[in-house]
Amino acid sequence: MERFFLLVLSGCLGVSRVTADSLSPPVNVTIKEVKANSAVVSWDIPEGDPVIGFAITQQKKDVRMLRLIQEVNTTTRSCALWDLEEETDYIVHVQSVSMSGTSPLSEPLRFRTPKEAETQASKNEVTMEEVGQATQLRAGELIIIVVVLIMWAGVIALFCRQYDIIKDNEPNNNKDKAKNSSECSTPEHPRGGLLRSKFPKNNNNNNRLPSVNIIEV
């Protein structure tokens, strides 16, 4: 990519160029991002043109001096204009560059640079708008955080309530277990079970008493 800059005094010096008859001039030439000391010019190229670069002429209104900006080996469709003067009218032309020469000039584009104070005011307006958007985003984030905290507090309160209910029921369960155990116990078997037989032993084989099997539980 090669870029050339020339300052030319119109009528005093001439710039020799070879014009390509088959090459169409750029279309949709527009100016944007106009500031007190700079601007950006953009354009479109007709489809099918073998363009390898561009040439821009920049001139102050009612002033014979002009600036020529030429760039080749590029496919860009915009160019920054710098070192402009505030509150000044400018005229811009764009040409396409091919291997055989340059296209005719585009339609003249006129624009005026603003005051430096107006540029600063515009920046301040953008900054205030960005601050307002950031504030709205922060407010939304705070609302979400508060809702989440309230939900967590509700969950913790519910858990603590269930824990207290379980803890209060434990003494009643212990009393029921102790009552059931005392009902099944006997003097000789506090832990429950059957009493052993109190029949006296008799060694006489003829008078055998029926045997009793004791099952302890």
Rosetta constraint file for C-alpha pairs under 8 A:
AtomPair CA 1 CA 71 HARMONIC 7.00 0.50
AtomPair CA 1 CA 72 HARMONIC 5.81 0.50
AtomPair CA 1 CA 73 HARMONIC 4.74 0.50
AtomPair CA 1 CA 74 HARMONIC 5.77 0.50
AtomPair CA 2 CA 71 HARMONIC 5.47 0.50
AtomPair CA 2 CA 72 HARMONIC 5.40 0.50
AtomPair CA 2 CA 73 HARMONIC 6.61 0.50
AtomPair CA 3 CA 69 HARMONIC 7.19 0.50
AtomPair CA 3 CA 70 HARMONIC 5.49 0.50
AtomPair CA 3 CA 71 HARMONIC 4.12 0.50
AtomPair CA 3 CA 72 HARMONIC 6.55 0.50
AtomPair CA 4 CA 68 HARMONIC 7.90 0.50
AtomPair CA 4 CA 69 HARMONIC 5.84 0.50
AtomPair CA 4 CA 70 HARMONIC 5.01 0.50
AtomPair CA 4 CA 71 HARMONIC 6.23 0.50
AtomPair CA 5 CA 67 HARMONIC 7.20 0.50
AtomPair CA 5 CA 68 HARMONIC 5.57 0.50
AtomPair CA 5 CA 69 HARMONIC 4.74 0.50
AtomPair CA 5 CA 70 HARMONIC 6.42 0.50
AtomPair CA 6 CA 67 HARMONIC 5.76 0.50
AtomPair CA 6 CA 68 HARMONIC 4.89 0.50
AtomPair CA 6 CA 69 HARMONIC 6.63 0.50
AtomPair CA 7 CA 65 HARMONIC 7.15 0.50
AtomPair CA 7 CA 66 HARMONIC 5.91 0.50
AtomPair CA 7 CA 67 HARMONIC 4.58 0.50
AtomPair CA 7 CA 68 HARMONIC 6.19 0.50
AtomPair CA 8 CA 13 HARMONIC 6.48 0.50
AtomPair CA 8 CA 14 HARMONIC 7.69 0.50
AtomPair CA 8 CA 65 HARMONIC 5.86 0.50
AtomPair CA 8 CA 66 HARMONIC 5.48 0.50
AtomPair CA 8 CA 67 HARMONIC 6.25 0.50
AtomPair CA 8 CA 68 HARMONIC 7.40 0.50
AtomPair CA 9 CA 13 HARMONIC 5.77 0.50
AtomPair CA 9 CA 64 HARMONIC 6.10 0.50
AtomPair CA 9 CA 65 HARMONIC 4.60 0.50
AtomPair CA 9 CA 66 HARMONIC 6.52 0.50
AtomPair CA 10 CA 14 HARMONIC 7.23 0.50
AtomPair CA 10 CA 64 HARMONIC 5.28 0.50
AtomPair CA 10 CA 65 HARMONIC 5.87 0.50
AtomPair CA 10 CA 66 HARMONIC 7.05 0.50
AtomPair CA 11 CA 64 HARMONIC 7.83 0.50
AtomPair CA 17 CA 101 HARMONIC 7.15 0.50
AtomPair CA 17 CA 102 HARMONIC 7.22 0.50
AtomPair CA 18 CA 100 HARMONIC 7.53 0.50
AtomPair CA 18 CA 101 HARMONIC 4.94 0.50
AtomPair CA 18 CA 102 HARMONIC 6.31 0.50
AtomPair CA 19 CA 100 HARMONIC 7.75 0.50
AtomPair CA 19 CA 101 HARMONIC 5.12 0.50
AtomPair CA 19 CA 102 HARMONIC 4.84 0.50
AtomPair CA 19 CA 103 HARMONIC 5.79 0.50
AtomPair CA 19 CA 104 HARMONIC 6.92 0.50
AtomPair CA 20 CA 98 HARMONIC 7.80 0.50
AtomPair CA 20 CA 100 HARMONIC 5.84 0.50
AtomPair CA 20 CA 101 HARMONIC 4.91 0.50
AtomPair CA 20 CA 102 HARMONIC 5.40 0.50
AtomPair CA 20 CA 103 HARMONIC 5.61 0.50
AtomPair CA 20 CA 104 HARMONIC 7.96 0.50
AtomPair CA 21 CA 103 HARMONIC 7.17 0.50
AtomPair CA 22 CA 103 HARMONIC 7.98 0.50
AtomPair CA 23 CA 49 HARMONIC 6.26 0.50
AtomPair CA 23 CA 50 HARMONIC 7.87 0.50
AtomPair CA 23 CA 96 HARMONIC 7.54 0.50
AtomPair CA 23 CA 98 HARMONIC 7.82 0.50
AtomPair CA 23 CA 102 HARMONIC 7.20 0.50
AtomPair CA 23 CA 103 HARMONIC 5.07 0.50
AtomPair CA 23 CA 104 HARMONIC 7.72 0.50
AtomPair CA 24 CA 46 HARMONIC 6.88 0.50
AtomPair CA 24 CA 49 HARMONIC 7.28 0.50
AtomPair CA 24 CA 96 HARMONIC 7.62 0.50
AtomPair CA 24 CA 103 HARMONIC 5.66 0.50
AtomPair CA 24 CA 104 HARMONIC 6.81 0.50
AtomPair CA 25 CA 45 HARMONIC 7.59 0.50
AtomPair CA 25 CA 46 HARMONIC 7.93 0.50
AtomPair CA 25 CA 94 HARMONIC 7.56 0.50
AtomPair CA 25 CA 95 HARMONIC 5.79 0.50
AtomPair CA 25 CA 96 HARMONIC 6.18 0.50
AtomPair CA 25 CA 103 HARMONIC 5.22 0.50
AtomPair CA 25 CA 104 HARMONIC 5.28 0.50
AtomPair CA 25 CA 105 HARMONIC 5.91 0.50
AtomPair CA 25 CA 106 HARMONIC 5.26 0.50
AtomPair CA 26 CA 43 HARMONIC 6.23 0.50
AtomPair CA 26 CA 44 HARMONIC 5.68 0.50
AtomPair CA 26 CA 45 HARMONIC 5.07 0.50
AtomPair CA 26 CA 46 HARMONIC 6.82 0.50
AtomPair CA 26 CA 94 HARMONIC 6.52 0.50
AtomPair CA 26 CA 95 HARMONIC 6.19 0.50
AtomPair CA 26 CA 96 HARMONIC 6.34 0.50
AtomPair CA 26 CA 105 HARMONIC 7.89 0.50
AtomPair CA 26 CA 106 HARMONIC 5.75 0.50
AtomPair CA 27 CA 43 HARMONIC 5.89 0.50
AtomPair CA 27 CA 44 HARMONIC 5.20 0.50
AtomPair CA 27 CA 45 HARMONIC 6.28 0.50
AtomPair CA 27 CA 46 HARMONIC 7.20 0.50
AtomPair CA 27 CA 106 HARMONIC 6.87 0.50
AtomPair CA 28 CA 42 HARMONIC 7.87 0.50
AtomPair CA 28 CA 43 HARMONIC 5.25 0.50
AtomPair CA 28 CA 44 HARMONIC 5.80 0.50
AtomPair CA 29 CA 41 HARMONIC 7.05 0.50
AtomPair CA 29 CA 42 HARMONIC 5.67 0.50
AtomPair CA 29 CA 43 HARMONIC 4.28 0.50
AtomPair CA 29 CA 44 HARMONIC 7.02 0.50
AtomPair CA 29 CA 94 HARMONIC 7.65 0.50
AtomPair CA 29 CA 106 HARMONIC 7.71 0.50
AtomPair CA 29 CA 107 HARMONIC 7.82 0.50
AtomPair CA 29 CA 109 HARMONIC 7.13 0.50
AtomPair CA 30 CA 41 HARMONIC 5.75 0.50
AtomPair CA 30 CA 42 HARMONIC 5.43 0.50
AtomPair CA 30 CA 43 HARMONIC 6.34 0.50
AtomPair CA 30 CA 109 HARMONIC 7.25 0.50
AtomPair CA 31 CA 39 HARMONIC 6.99 0.50
AtomPair CA 31 CA 40 HARMONIC 5.72 0.50
AtomPair CA 31 CA 41 HARMONIC 4.47 0.50
AtomPair CA 31 CA 42 HARMONIC 6.38 0.50
AtomPair CA 31 CA 109 HARMONIC 7.86 0.50
AtomPair CA 31 CA 111 HARMONIC 7.51 0.50
AtomPair CA 32 CA 39 HARMONIC 6.26 0.50
AtomPair CA 32 CA 40 HARMONIC 5.31 0.50
AtomPair CA 32 CA 41 HARMONIC 6.35 0.50
AtomPair CA 32 CA 42 HARMONIC 7.89 0.50
AtomPair CA 33 CA 38 HARMONIC 7.85 0.50
AtomPair CA 33 CA 39 HARMONIC 5.35 0.50
AtomPair CA 33 CA 40 HARMONIC 5.89 0.50
AtomPair CA 34 CA 38 HARMONIC 6.17 0.50
AtomPair CA 34 CA 39 HARMONIC 4.33 0.50
AtomPair CA 34 CA 40 HARMONIC 6.87 0.50
AtomPair CA 34 CA 113 HARMONIC 6.37 0.50
AtomPair CA 34 CA 114 HARMONIC 7.70 0.50
AtomPair CA 35 CA 39 HARMONIC 5.94 0.50
AtomPair CA 35 CA 86 HARMONIC 7.98 0.50
AtomPair CA 35 CA 113 HARMONIC 6.01 0.50
AtomPair CA 35 CA 114 HARMONIC 6.24 0.50
AtomPair CA 35 CA 116 HARMONIC 7.70 0.50
AtomPair CA 35 CA 119 HARMONIC 6.23 0.50
AtomPair CA 36 CA 84 HARMONIC 6.97 0.50
AtomPair CA 36 CA 85 HARMONIC 6.46 0.50
AtomPair CA 36 CA 86 HARMONIC 4.54 0.50
AtomPair CA 36 CA 87 HARMONIC 7.19 0.50
AtomPair CA 36 CA 113 HARMONIC 5.15 0.50
AtomPair CA 36 CA 114 HARMONIC 5.06 0.50
AtomPair CA 36 CA 115 HARMONIC 5.60 0.50
AtomPair CA 36 CA 116 HARMONIC 5.30 0.50
AtomPair CA 36 CA 119 HARMONIC 6.65 0.50
AtomPair CA 37 CA 82 HARMONIC 6.12 0.50
AtomPair CA 37 CA 83 HARMONIC 5.48 0.50
AtomPair CA 37 CA 84 HARMONIC 4.29 0.50
AtomPair CA 37 CA 85 HARMONIC 5.50 0.50
AtomPair CA 37 CA 86 HARMONIC 6.06 0.50
AtomPair CA 37 CA 113 HARMONIC 7.24 0.50
AtomPair CA 38 CA 80 HARMONIC 7.22 0.50
AtomPair CA 38 CA 81 HARMONIC 5.44 0.50
AtomPair CA 38 CA 82 HARMONIC 4.41 0.50
AtomPair CA 38 CA 83 HARMONIC 6.29 0.50
AtomPair CA 38 CA 84 HARMONIC 5.60 0.50
AtomPair CA 38 CA 113 HARMONIC 7.96 0.50
AtomPair CA 39 CA 80 HARMONIC 5.90 0.50
AtomPair CA 39 CA 81 HARMONIC 5.14 0.50
AtomPair CA 39 CA 82 HARMONIC 6.66 0.50
AtomPair CA 40 CA 78 HARMONIC 6.86 0.50
AtomPair CA 40 CA 79 HARMONIC 5.69 0.50
AtomPair CA 40 CA 80 HARMONIC 4.39 0.50
AtomPair CA 40 CA 81 HARMONIC 5.78 0.50
AtomPair CA 41 CA 78 HARMONIC 5.57 0.50
AtomPair CA 41 CA 79 HARMONIC 5.48 0.50
AtomPair CA 41 CA 80 HARMONIC 6.40 0.50
AtomPair CA 41 CA 81 HARMONIC 7.32 0.50
AtomPair CA 42 CA 77 HARMONIC 5.69 0.50
AtomPair CA 42 CA 78 HARMONIC 4.08 0.50
AtomPair CA 42 CA 79 HARMONIC 6.49 0.50
AtomPair CA 43 CA 77 HARMONIC 5.66 0.50
AtomPair CA 43 CA 78 HARMONIC 6.45 0.50
AtomPair CA 44 CA 77 HARMONIC 6.47 0.50
AtomPair CA 45 CA 49 HARMONIC 7.26 0.50
AtomPair CA 45 CA 96 HARMONIC 7.78 0.50
AtomPair CA 50 CA 98 HARMONIC 5.97 0.50
AtomPair CA 50 CA 99 HARMONIC 7.91 0.50
AtomPair CA 51 CA 75 HARMONIC 7.81 0.50
AtomPair CA 51 CA 96 HARMONIC 6.21 0.50
AtomPair CA 51 CA 97 HARMONIC 5.58 0.50
AtomPair CA 51 CA 98 HARMONIC 4.72 0.50
AtomPair CA 51 CA 99 HARMONIC 7.82 0.50
AtomPair CA 52 CA 72 HARMONIC 5.67 0.50
AtomPair CA 52 CA 73 HARMONIC 5.23 0.50
AtomPair CA 52 CA 74 HARMONIC 5.92 0.50
AtomPair CA 52 CA 75 HARMONIC 6.61 0.50
AtomPair CA 52 CA 96 HARMONIC 7.78 0.50
AtomPair CA 52 CA 97 HARMONIC 5.76 0.50
AtomPair CA 52 CA 98 HARMONIC 5.18 0.50
AtomPair CA 52 CA 99 HARMONIC 7.21 0.50
AtomPair CA 53 CA 70 HARMONIC 7.58 0.50
AtomPair CA 53 CA 71 HARMONIC 5.42 0.50
AtomPair CA 53 CA 72 HARMONIC 3.97 0.50
AtomPair CA 53 CA 73 HARMONIC 5.73 0.50
AtomPair CA 53 CA 74 HARMONIC 5.38 0.50
AtomPair CA 53 CA 75 HARMONIC 6.49 0.50
AtomPair CA 53 CA 76 HARMONIC 7.77 0.50
AtomPair CA 53 CA 96 HARMONIC 6.14 0.50
AtomPair CA 53 CA 97 HARMONIC 4.82 0.50
AtomPair CA 53 CA 98 HARMONIC 6.76 0.50
AtomPair CA 54 CA 70 HARMONIC 5.79 0.50
AtomPair CA 54 CA 71 HARMONIC 5.50 0.50
AtomPair CA 54 CA 72 HARMONIC 6.45 0.50
AtomPair CA 54 CA 94 HARMONIC 7.07 0.50
AtomPair CA 54 CA 95 HARMONIC 5.59 0.50
AtomPair CA 54 CA 96 HARMONIC 4.52 0.50
AtomPair CA 54 CA 97 HARMONIC 5.01 0.50
AtomPair CA 55 CA 68 HARMONIC 7.03 0.50
AtomPair CA 55 CA 69 HARMONIC 5.55 0.50
AtomPair CA 55 CA 70 HARMONIC 4.14 0.50
AtomPair CA 55 CA 71 HARMONIC 6.36 0.50
AtomPair CA 55 CA 94 HARMONIC 5.79 0.50
AtomPair CA 55 CA 95 HARMONIC 5.00 0.50
AtomPair CA 55 CA 96 HARMONIC 6.34 0.50
AtomPair CA 55 CA 97 HARMONIC 6.85 0.50
AtomPair CA 56 CA 68 HARMONIC 5.67 0.50
AtomPair CA 56 CA 69 HARMONIC 4.98 0.50
AtomPair CA 56 CA 70 HARMONIC 6.25 0.50
AtomPair CA 56 CA 92 HARMONIC 6.92 0.50
AtomPair CA 56 CA 93 HARMONIC 5.67 0.50
AtomPair CA 56 CA 94 HARMONIC 4.60 0.50
AtomPair CA 56 CA 95 HARMONIC 6.34 0.50
AtomPair CA 57 CA 66 HARMONIC 6.65 0.50
AtomPair CA 57 CA 67 HARMONIC 5.57 0.50
AtomPair CA 57 CA 68 HARMONIC 4.53 0.50
AtomPair CA 57 CA 69 HARMONIC 6.35 0.50
AtomPair CA 57 CA 92 HARMONIC 5.65 0.50
AtomPair CA 57 CA 93 HARMONIC 5.26 0.50
AtomPair CA 57 CA 94 HARMONIC 6.61 0.50
AtomPair CA 58 CA 66 HARMONIC 5.53 0.50
AtomPair CA 58 CA 67 HARMONIC 4.96 0.50
AtomPair CA 58 CA 68 HARMONIC 6.37 0.50
AtomPair CA 58 CA 90 HARMONIC 6.95 0.50
AtomPair CA 58 CA 91 HARMONIC 5.95 0.50
AtomPair CA 58 CA 92 HARMONIC 4.75 0.50
AtomPair CA 58 CA 93 HARMONIC 6.86 0.50
AtomPair CA 59 CA 63 HARMONIC 7.06 0.50
AtomPair CA 59 CA 64 HARMONIC 7.54 0.50
AtomPair CA 59 CA 65 HARMONIC 6.48 0.50
AtomPair CA 59 CA 66 HARMONIC 4.34 0.50
AtomPair CA 59 CA 67 HARMONIC 6.27 0.50
AtomPair CA 59 CA 90 HARMONIC 5.62 0.50
AtomPair CA 59 CA 91 HARMONIC 5.25 0.50
AtomPair CA 59 CA 92 HARMONIC 6.49 0.50
AtomPair CA 60 CA 64 HARMONIC 7.71 0.50
AtomPair CA 60 CA 65 HARMONIC 7.41 0.50
AtomPair CA 60 CA 66 HARMONIC 7.03 0.50
AtomPair CA 60 CA 88 HARMONIC 7.35 0.50
AtomPair CA 60 CA 89 HARMONIC 5.95 0.50
AtomPair CA 60 CA 90 HARMONIC 4.44 0.50
AtomPair CA 60 CA 91 HARMONIC 6.18 0.50
AtomPair CA 61 CA 88 HARMONIC 7.95 0.50
AtomPair CA 61 CA 89 HARMONIC 5.50 0.50
AtomPair CA 61 CA 90 HARMONIC 5.42 0.50
AtomPair CA 61 CA 91 HARMONIC 6.42 0.50
AtomPair CA 72 CA 97 HARMONIC 7.23 0.50
AtomPair CA 84 CA 88 HARMONIC 7.98 0.50
AtomPair CA 84 CA 113 HARMONIC 7.74 0.50
AtomPair CA 85 CA 113 HARMONIC 7.07 0.50
AtomPair CA 86 CA 113 HARMONIC 5.19 0.50
AtomPair CA 86 CA 114 HARMONIC 5.60 0.50
AtomPair CA 86 CA 115 HARMONIC 5.36 0.50
AtomPair CA 86 CA 116 HARMONIC 6.75 0.50
AtomPair CA 87 CA 112 HARMONIC 6.29 0.50
AtomPair CA 87 CA 113 HARMONIC 4.92 0.50
AtomPair CA 87 CA 114 HARMONIC 5.02 0.50
AtomPair CA 87 CA 115 HARMONIC 5.67 0.50
AtomPair CA 88 CA 112 HARMONIC 5.41 0.50
AtomPair CA 88 CA 113 HARMONIC 5.48 0.50
AtomPair CA 88 CA 114 HARMONIC 7.72 0.50
AtomPair CA 89 CA 110 HARMONIC 7.06 0.50
AtomPair CA 89 CA 111 HARMONIC 5.80 0.50
AtomPair CA 89 CA 112 HARMONIC 4.34 0.50
AtomPair CA 89 CA 113 HARMONIC 6.70 0.50
AtomPair CA 90 CA 110 HARMONIC 5.66 0.50
AtomPair CA 90 CA 111 HARMONIC 5.55 0.50
AtomPair CA 90 CA 112 HARMONIC 6.15 0.50
AtomPair CA 91 CA 108 HARMONIC 6.28 0.50
AtomPair CA 91 CA 109 HARMONIC 5.49 0.50
AtomPair CA 91 CA 110 HARMONIC 4.60 0.50
AtomPair CA 91 CA 111 HARMONIC 6.79 0.50
AtomPair CA 92 CA 108 HARMONIC 5.74 0.50
AtomPair CA 92 CA 109 HARMONIC 5.03 0.50
AtomPair CA 92 CA 110 HARMONIC 6.47 0.50
AtomPair CA 93 CA 105 HARMONIC 5.99 0.50
AtomPair CA 93 CA 106 HARMONIC 5.52 0.50
AtomPair CA 93 CA 107 HARMONIC 6.58 0.50
AtomPair CA 93 CA 108 HARMONIC 5.26 0.50
AtomPair CA 93 CA 109 HARMONIC 6.45 0.50
AtomPair CA 94 CA 105 HARMONIC 5.91 0.50
AtomPair CA 94 CA 106 HARMONIC 5.34 0.50
AtomPair CA 95 CA 102 HARMONIC 6.42 0.50
AtomPair CA 95 CA 103 HARMONIC 5.45 0.50
AtomPair CA 95 CA 104 HARMONIC 6.25 0.50
AtomPair CA 95 CA 105 HARMONIC 5.26 0.50
AtomPair CA 95 CA 106 HARMONIC 6.26 0.50
AtomPair CA 96 CA 102 HARMONIC 5.60 0.50
AtomPair CA 96 CA 103 HARMONIC 5.20 0.50
AtomPair CA 96 CA 104 HARMONIC 7.93 0.50
AtomPair CA 97 CA 101 HARMONIC 5.93 0.50
AtomPair CA 97 CA 102 HARMONIC 4.43 0.50
AtomPair CA 97 CA 103 HARMONIC 6.45 0.50
AtomPair CA 98 CA 102 HARMONIC 6.07 0.50
AtomPair CA 114 CA 118 HARMONIC 6.39 0.50
AtomPair CA 114 CA 119 HARMONIC 6.86 0.50
AtomPair CA 115 CA 119 HARMONIC 6.43 0.50
AtomPair CA 116 CA 120 HARMONIC 6.34 0.50
AtomPair CA 117 CA 121 HARMONIC 6.18 0.50
AtomPair CA 118 CA 122 HARMONIC 6.16 0.50
AtomPair CA 119 CA 123 HARMONIC 6.28 0.50
AtomPair CA 120 CA 124 HARMONIC 6.16 0.50
AtomPair CA 121 CA 125 HARMONIC 6.22 0.50
AtomPair CA 122 CA 126 HARMONIC 6.33 0.50
AtomPair CA 123 CA 127 HARMONIC 6.11 0.50
AtomPair CA 124 CA 128 HARMONIC 6.10 0.50
AtomPair CA 125 CA 129 HARMONIC 6.19 0.50
AtomPair CA 126 CA 130 HARMONIC 6.19 0.50
AtomPair CA 127 CA 131 HARMONIC 6.15 0.50
AtomPair CA 128 CA 132 HARMONIC 6.14 0.50
AtomPair CA 129 CA 133 HARMONIC 6.28 0.50
AtomPair CA 130 CA 134 HARMONIC 6.14 0.50
AtomPair CA 131 CA 135 HARMONIC 6.11 0.50
AtomPair CA 132 CA 136 HARMONIC 6.28 0.50
AtomPair CA 133 CA 137 HARMONIC 6.28 0.50
AtomPair CA 134 CA 138 HARMONIC 6.18 0.50
AtomPair CA 135 CA 139 HARMONIC 6.14 0.50
AtomPair CA 136 CA 140 HARMONIC 6.28 0.50
AtomPair CA 137 CA 141 HARMONIC 6.24 0.50
AtomPair CA 138 CA 142 HARMONIC 6.16 0.50
AtomPair CA 139 CA 143 HARMONIC 6.30 0.50
AtomPair CA 140 CA 144 HARMONIC 6.37 0.50
AtomPair CA 141 CA 145 HARMONIC 6.26 0.50
AtomPair CA 142 CA 146 HARMONIC 6.16 0.50
AtomPair CA 143 CA 147 HARMONIC 6.25 0.50
AtomPair CA 144 CA 148 HARMONIC 6.26 0.50
AtomPair CA 145 CA 149 HARMONIC 6.21 0.50
AtomPair CA 146 CA 150 HARMONIC 6.22 0.50
AtomPair CA 147 CA 151 HARMONIC 6.30 0.50
AtomPair CA 148 CA 152 HARMONIC 6.26 0.50
AtomPair CA 149 CA 153 HARMONIC 6.14 0.50
AtomPair CA 150 CA 154 HARMONIC 6.25 0.50
AtomPair CA 151 CA 155 HARMONIC 6.34 0.50
AtomPair CA 152 CA 156 HARMONIC 6.23 0.50
AtomPair CA 153 CA 157 HARMONIC 6.14 0.50
AtomPair CA 154 CA 158 HARMONIC 6.18 0.50
AtomPair CA 155 CA 159 HARMONIC 6.25 0.50
AtomPair CA 156 CA 160 HARMONIC 6.25 0.50
AtomPair CA 157 CA 161 HARMONIC 6.25 0.50
AtomPair CA 158 CA 162 HARMONIC 6.31 0.50
AtomPair CA 159 CA 163 HARMONIC 6.18 0.50
AtomPair CA 160 CA 164 HARMONIC 6.25 0.50
AtomPair CA 161 CA 165 HARMONIC 6.36 0.50
AtomPair CA 162 CA 166 HARMONIC 6.32 0.50
AtomPair CA 163 CA 167 HARMONIC 6.14 0.50
AtomPair CA 164 CA 168 HARMONIC 6.12 0.50
AtomPair CA 165 CA 169 HARMONIC 6.41 0.50
AtomPair CA 166 CA 170 HARMONIC 6.59 0.50
AtomPair CA 168 CA 172 HARMONIC 7.92 0.50
AtomPair CA 169 CA 173 HARMONIC 6.45 0.50
AtomPair CA 170 CA 174 HARMONIC 6.38 0.50
AtomPair CA 171 CA 175 HARMONIC 6.29 0.50
AtomPair CA 172 CA 176 HARMONIC 6.35 0.50
AtomPair CA 173 CA 177 HARMONIC 6.34 0.50
AtomPair CA 174 CA 178 HARMONIC 6.30 0.50
AtomPair CA 175 CA 179 HARMONIC 6.21 0.50
AtomPair CA 176 CA 180 HARMONIC 6.28 0.50
AtomPair CA 177 CA 181 HARMONIC 6.31 0.50
AtomPair CA 178 CA 182 HARMONIC 6.37 0.50
AtomPair CA 179 CA 183 HARMONIC 6.48 0.50
AtomPair CA 180 CA 184 HARMONIC 6.75 0.50
AtomPair CA 181 CA 185 HARMONIC 6.60 0.50
AtomPair CA 181 CA 191 HARMONIC 7.40 0.50
AtomPair CA 181 CA 192 HARMONIC 7.87 0.50
AtomPair CA 182 CA 190 HARMONIC 7.81 0.50
AtomPair CA 184 CA 191 HARMONIC 7.23 0.50
AtomPair CA 184 CA 192 HARMONIC 4.96 0.50
AtomPair CA 184 CA 193 HARMONIC 7.49 0.50
AtomPair CA 185 CA 189 HARMONIC 5.97 0.50
AtomPair CA 185 CA 190 HARMONIC 4.52 0.50
AtomPair CA 185 CA 191 HARMONIC 5.05 0.50
AtomPair CA 185 CA 192 HARMONIC 3.79 0.50
AtomPair CA 185 CA 193 HARMONIC 6.97 0.50
AtomPair CA 186 CA 190 HARMONIC 5.10 0.50
AtomPair CA 186 CA 191 HARMONIC 7.32 0.50
AtomPair CA 186 CA 192 HARMONIC 5.81 0.50
AtomPair CA 186 CA 193 HARMONIC 7.33 0.50
AtomPair CA 188 CA 195 HARMONIC 7.24 0.50
AtomPair CA 189 CA 193 HARMONIC 6.15 0.50
AtomPair CA 189 CA 194 HARMONIC 7.74 0.50
AtomPair CA 189 CA 195 HARMONIC 7.68 0.50
AtomPair CA 192 CA 217 HARMONIC 7.03 0.50
AtomPair CA 193 CA 216 HARMONIC 5.45 0.50
AtomPair CA 193 CA 217 HARMONIC 4.90 0.50
AtomPair CA 194 CA 214 HARMONIC 7.31 0.50
AtomPair CA 194 CA 215 HARMONIC 6.94 0.50
AtomPair CA 194 CA 216 HARMONIC 5.92 0.50
AtomPair CA 194 CA 217 HARMONIC 7.29 0.50
AtomPair CA 195 CA 214 HARMONIC 7.85 0.50
AtomPair CA 196 CA 214 HARMONIC 6.25 0.50
AtomPair CA 197 CA 212 HARMONIC 7.25 0.50
AtomPair CA 197 CA 214 HARMONIC 7.55 0.50
AtomPair CA 202 CA 207 HARMONIC 7.78 0.50
AtomPair CA 202 CA 208 HARMONIC 7.26 0.50
AtomPair CA 202 CA 209 HARMONIC 7.96 0.50
AtomPair CA 204 CA 208 HARMONIC 6.69 0.50
